[in-house]
Amino acid sequence: MTKLQLITKGLVKENPTFVLLLGMCPTLGTTTSAINGMSMGIATMFVLIMSNIVVSLVKNVIPAKVLIPSFIGLIASFVTVVQLVMQAYVPDLYNTLGVFIPLIVVNCIILGRAEAFASKHEPFASMLDGLGIGLGFTGSLTLLGIVREVLGSGSIFGAKFLPAGMDGILIFVLAPGAFIALGYLLVLFNKFTARLR
């Protein structure tokens, strides 16, 4: 697999949200707006890239019996870095994303890539895999956030485009709207990318 394929597979062929259906908790819980979805995706991508690199570096040192707990410990350390940085520099966003930031530790995308890819490949390839999967996750969360924000609030990235006094469709900023929007996006994504996979 070429370096470019390592990156692009996470965008289409192995997109964590629209193809693999992984990480649904933050996908549905944080995408009430485009900025929330994008921020959650970027935070997850950072943890994914860093944990993939470190797992790839230490895979031969860790005994097989404690491999998964060790991966979780490594992932937790990078999540702590993200959490502290967000709390210090973007406290409003940190408060908005709330419990979903610490839950990155148990995100099946990150642990799955550590086990399925990083533990079997060299660090640079593992970094590219993390970048590709992270970009796919960030893109899908941002897209879902845009759809929900446009339909639910009449704005995009916080910029309101509906006239004063007009509101969007309330259901799209609530939990049922996340399921509805995700369902339609899944259908559209799979219809348009079926030829690419």
C-alpha positions in Angstrom: 0.0 0.0 0.0 1.4 3.4 -1.0 1.7 6.3 1.4 -1.1 8.1 -0.4 -3.4 5.1 -0.1 -2.7 4.9 3.6 -4.1 8.4 3.9 -7.0 8.2 1.4 -8.4 4.9 2.6 -9.6 6.6 5.8 -11.5 9.2 3.8 -13.5 6.8 1.6 -12.8 3.1 1.7 -12.5 2.8 5.5 -14.2 6.0 6.6 -14.9 5.4 10.4 -18.3 7.1 10.4 -19.9 6.4 7.1 -18.4 3.0 6.2 -17.2 1.3 9.4 -19.9 2.9 11.7 -17.4 3.3 14.5 -17.3 6.1 17.1 -21.1 6.7 17.0 -21.2 8.2 20.6 -19.2 11.3 19.8 -20.6 11.4 16.3 -24.2 11.7 17.5 -23.4 13.6 20.7 -21.1 16.4 19.6 -22.3 17.4 16.1 -25.0 19.9 17.1 -22.8 22.5 15.2 -20.1 22.4 12.6 -17.5 23.8 15.0 -18.3 21.2 17.7 -18.0 18.4 15.2 -14.8 19.7 13.7 -13.2 20.3 17.1 -14.1 16.8 18.3 -12.7 15.3 15.1 -9.4 17.3 15.4 -9.0 16.2 19.0 -9.6 12.6 18.1 -7.3 12.8 15.1 -4.4 14.2 17.3 -4.9 11.3 19.8 -5.1 8.8 16.9 -1.9 9.9 15.2 0.1 10.2 18.4 -1.1 6.9 19.9 -0.5 5.1 16.5 3.1 6.3 16.5 3.8 5.3 20.1 2.1 2.0 19.8 4.2 1.2 16.7 7.3 2.1 18.6 6.7 0.1 21.7 4.8 -2.9 20.2 7.8 -5.3 20.6 8.6 -4.2 24.2 5.1 -4.8 25.7 4.2 -8.4 26.7 1.3 -9.9 24.7 -0.8 -10.4 27.9 -0.9 -6.7 28.7 -1.0 -5.3 25.2 -4.6 -3.9 25.2 -4.3 -2.4 28.7 -1.0 -0.8 27.7 -2.6 0.7 24.6 -5.4 2.1 26.7 -2.9 3.7 29.1 -1.0 5.3 26.1 -4.2 6.6 24.6 -5.3 8.0 27.9 -2.1 10.0 28.3 -2.7 11.7 24.9 -6.3 12.3 25.8 -5.2 14.0 29.0 -2.9 16.3 27.0 -5.8 17.2 24.7 -8.1 17.8 27.7 -5.7 20.0 29.5 -4.8 22.1 26.4 -8.5 22.6 25.5 -9.4 23.5 29.1 -6.6 26.1 29.2 -7.0 27.7 25.8 -10.6 27.0 24.6 -12.6 26.6 27.8 -15.9 27.4 26.2 -15.4 24.7 23.6 -14.1 22.3 26.3 -17.3 22.9 28.4 -19.5 22.4 25.3 -17.9 19.0 24.4 -17.9 18.0 28.0 -17.7 14.3 28.8 -17.0 13.4 25.2 -13.4 14.6 25.5 -12.4 12.1 28.2 -14.4 9.4 26.3 -11.9 9.6 23.5 -9.9 7.1 25.6 -12.4 4.4 24.9 -13.2 5.4 21.3 -13.2 2.1 19.4 -11.6 3.9 16.3 -8.5 4.7 18.3 -8.1 1.3 20.0 -9.1 -0.5 16.9 -6.4 1.2 14.8 -3.8 0.6 17.5 -4.6 -3.1 17.5 -5.3 -3.7 13.8 -2.7 -1.4 12.2 -0.1 0.3 14.5 0.8 -2.9 16.3 1.7 -4.5 13.0 3.4 -1.7 11.1 6.3 0.8 11.4 5.8 4.2 12.9 5.6 6.3 9.7 3.0 4.1 8.1 1.1 4.1 11.4 1.2 7.9 11.5 -0.2 8.1 8.0 -2.9 5.6 8.9 -3.8 7.7 11.9 -3.9 10.8 9.7 -6.1 9.3 7.1 -8.6 7.8 9.6 -8.5 11.0 11.6 -9.2 13.1 8.5 -12.1 10.8 7.6 -13.5 11.1 11.1 -13.0 14.9 11.3 -14.6 15.4 7.8 -17.6 13.2 8.6 -18.2 14.9 12.0 -17.9 18.4 10.4 -20.3 17.5 7.6 -22.8 16.1 10.0 -22.4 19.2 12.2 -22.9 21.5 9.2 -26.1 19.7 8.1 -27.5 19.7 11.7 -26.5 23.4 12.3 -27.9 24.6 8.9 -31.2 22.7 9.4 -31.6 23.2 13.1 -30.2 26.7 13.7 -30.2 28.4 10.3 -26.5 29.1 10.7 -23.1 27.7 9.6 -20.0 27.8 11.8 -22.0 30.1 14.0 -22.9 32.6 11.2 -26.6 33.0 11.1 -28.1 33.3 7.6 -31.8 33.1 8.4 -33.6 36.5 8.8 -34.3 37.7 12.3 -37.2 36.0 14.0 -36.8 32.8 11.9 -35.5 29.7 13.4 -34.5 26.4 12.0 -36.1 23.0 12.5 -35.6 22.2 16.2 -35.4 18.5 15.9 -32.1 18.7 14.1 -30.3 20.2 17.2 -31.8 17.5 19.3 -30.8 13.8 19.6 -33.4 12.5 17.1 -32.1 14.9 14.5 -28.6 13.4 14.8 -30.0 10.0 13.8 -32.1 11.4 11.0 -29.2 13.5 9.5 -26.7 10.6 9.9 -29.0 8.2 8.3 -29.4 10.3 5.2 -25.7 11.1 5.0 -24.9 7.4 5.3 -27.1 6.7 2.3 -25.7 9.5 0.2 -22.1 8.7 1.1 -22.4 5.1 0.3 -24.3 5.8 -2.9 -21.7 8.2 -4.3 -18.6 6.2 -3.1 -19.7 2.7 -4.0 -17.6 2.9 -7.2 -14.5 4.1 -5.3 -14.4 1.2 -2.9 
